[in-house]
């Protein structure tokens, strides 16, 4: 999948999620804003109540989307037979799409009114979605190949060394001297992330993003003063930016890997709780005779 096709792939997921959410919100706004005791008298009650044609359908579709999202990604991730069946990052994006839109449909299924055991499942679902957002943030901090495999520290150091060699060999005689290269090399290091608890590392990552922008701006000024202009300046800045980003990733790699392991410990119990109570809810619904279109 080339870059443009991948952009369309992700963009379509975003467009569908936003469109469905907005359509359901606009169509049911007058109903959802009513107090619970007044909804029975609304013309939309037959369709939008949790056991209604639309409300019940949203619950079924949303549940199936979440189950499919988790199952498909888990099978693709763990099955050796499917290792060459599409890059893992694309399956992760599909997983995120299904496990984002699914909970939204379930939320509309509840008609924004829930209690008892179902409330536990709902808030577990909210926790799963929120922790999933955090997990996605941590995931993209860990360098990976396009196939989704983690890149080792040694591989990153080799790439970093190649970029440094390119700066020295190609641009040293123009505007990138040893002073600038030393500045780039010392912007980020392992020491910035060592002996820090996982929560503190999250704050450091956010701080580093803004610090990188400031450092890069200063280096740009130095290069411009030394005479680098136009296309040459753009090429130098592109390499330097890659070098800085790479150094930052090398510095925090071990911390992000450790944080990702902690994330699994938090994310999994919420997901299990959500699905167990969801299955109980479905079983009770079927036992009580609630049916949809079949």
N, C-alpha and C positions, 0 to 999 in steps of 0.2 A: 504494500500500500504506500503510494507516494505521499509527499507532504500535503499536496492540495486535496487529495482524496481523503486523507486522514482528518484534515480540517473539516471537510464536509461531513464525515462520519461522526465526529464529536459534535459539530454544530447541529446536526440533525437531532441528536439526543437532547441537547439543550433546548432546541426549538420545540420539540414534542413535549418536554416536561413543562416548560413555561406556558405553552399554548393550552395544554390540558388543564393545568392548575388554574389559569385565568378563566377558561371557559366554564369550569365547574363553579368558580367563585362568582362570576357574573350571573350565571343562570340560576344559582341557588341562594344568592345573597339575601333576598327578601325572606326566604324560609329560614335560613340558618341564624338570622339575627333575631328571630322570634323567641320569646321565653318558651320553655318546654311545654307548659300547660296550654299555650295558644297554638302550638303547631298542629294539633289534631284538626283544627278548623281551617287550616290552610289548604288551598287547592293542590299545592305541591306535596302535601304530606304522603299521599299514596305512592308517589314516585321516589321521594328523597329520604323518607324515614329509613332507618337501618334495615328493616325487613321489606322495604318497598322494592319495586322493580329496578330502579336505578341505584338506590342505596345499597341493596343487597348485592347487585352486580358489581359495584365498585369494590365491595369487600372481597368478593371472590376473585376478581381480576387482580386486585392489589396483593392479595395473599399469594396467588399463583406466581405473580411477578417476583415477589421476594424469595419464594422457594426456588424458582428457576434461577434467579440471579445468584443465589448462594451455591446451588447444586452445580450449575454449569461451570462456574469459576473454580470450585473445589475439584471437580473432575478433571478440568483442563490443567490445573496446577499440579495435581498429583499423579495423573496418568502418564506413563512413559509412552504409551501408544499414540497419544495426542500431542507429543512434544513438538512436532513439526506442523501441527494443525493451527496455523495462525500464531502471531506473536502474543505472548502473555499480556503485554501492556494493553492490547486491543480487547482482550477478554476481560481485563480488569475494568476498562472503561465501560464495557457492556454491563458488567456486574454493578458498577456504580449507578448506571442509568436505571436498571431494573430495581435496584434497592434504594433509589431515590423516589422514583415515580410511584412504586408500589406502596410505600408508607403514606404518600400523599393521597392516594386513592382510598386507603384504609381510613385515613383521617376524615375524608368526606363520607365514607360509609358510616362512621360513628355519628355523623351530623353534629360533630363538635360537642357531643354530650356522652359521657362515659363514666362508669363507676364500678365498684366491686372488683372482682377478679380481672375483668377485662381492662380496667384502669391500670393494673399492674403490667399487663401485656403491652398496653399502649405506651406507658412511660418507659418500659424496657425498650420498645421500638424507637422511641425518641432518643434514648441513650445510645442505642446501636447506631442510629443515623449520625448523631453528633460525634460519637467516637470514631465512626467511619470517616468523617471529614478530617478529624485529627490524624487518623491513621494514614489517610491519603497524603496529607502534608508531610508526615514523617517518611512515607514510602518514597516520595520524589526527592527527598534529601539524600537518599542512598544511591550512589551512581550505579547504573545498570546498563547492560548491553541492550540493543533493540529487541532481543529475544526475551528480555526480562531477567537475565541472570545478573547477580551482583558482581561488581568489578572489585577486584582485590586492591589492597593498598599498594602492592608492588606494581600492578598494572597502571594505577593512577600516577605513581611516581615516575614511571617510564614516560607516560604521556606528558607529564609536567616537564620532565627533562628535555623532551623533544621540543617543546614550546620555548624553553629557555635557550636551547641551542639555536633555534630559528631566529630569535631576537638578537642573539650575539652575532650570528653568522651573516644574516641578511641586512640588519638595520643598525648594527653597532657603529658603522662608519657614518651614519646619517644623524640619528637623533636619540638612539637608545644606548646610553652608556652604562657602565657597571653600577653607577649610583642608582639609576632608575631601576635596574634589574634587582639590586639588593632591596630596594623599597618594596618591589612586587613580592619578592621571596619571603619577606618578613611580615606581610600584612596579616596572614593567618598562619597558625601553627597548632600542633597537637596540644600545646600547653594551654591554649585558650579554652579547651574543652575537657582537659583531664581533671580528675578529682572533683567533678561537679555532679550534683544530682540531676536526674532526667528533667525535672520541671525547670530547673535553672538553665539547662541547655536550650530549652525552647526559647527563653528570653534572650539568650545569647544569639541564637539564630536570627531572631527579629532585629536585634541591635546590629548584627553583622551586615545585614542587608543594607541598612542605611550608611553604615561605616564604609562599605565597599563603594557605594555611590560617591561619597565624599573623597575617598582616596583616589578613585578613578578620575574624578574631575581635576584633582590636583596634578595627577600624572599627565593628563591631557594638556594642561597648561604648560608644564615643563617641556613636553615634546613639541608643542607649537612654538615655544620660545626658541627651541633649538633648530627650527626651520622646517619641520615636517608639515606639509600642507597637502590638501586635496586627497587624491586616491591613496597616496603613501600613508598619510596620517590615518585614514580610515582602516587600512590594513594593519597598521601597528596597534591601533586601539582595539581592534577586533581580537588580535592575538593576546594582548595584555589582559583584556577582559576575560578571555578563556582561561588564561593562566591564573588570574585572581580567583575566579570561580572554582577552578580545579583545586587550588591550594586550600580554599575554604572547605571543600568537600573532603579532601584528605584529612584535614584537621579534625573534622567532626564525624568522620566515618564510623569509628568505633562507638562513639556516644549515640549516634543515631541507630546503629544496629542494636545496641543494648536497650534503647528506648523503644524500639519496635517490638522487642521481645516482651517488655512490660505492657505495651499496648495490647498485645494478644491476650494477656492475662485479664485485662479489664474488659475487652471487647467480647470475648467468647461467652462469659457467664450471662451477660445481658442478652446476647443472641439466643442462647439456649433457653433462658427464661421466657423470652418473647415467643419462641416457636412452640414450647411446651404448652403454655397457656392458650396460645392461638389454636393449637390442635384440640385442646379441651373445649374451647369455645365452639369450634366447628362441630365437634362430636355432640355437644349439648344441643346445638341448633338443629342438627339432623334428627336427633332423638325426639325433640319437641315437634317435629313435623314441618319446620320451615323449609320451603322449597323456593327455587328461583324459577327459571324458564324450563326446567327439566325435573 
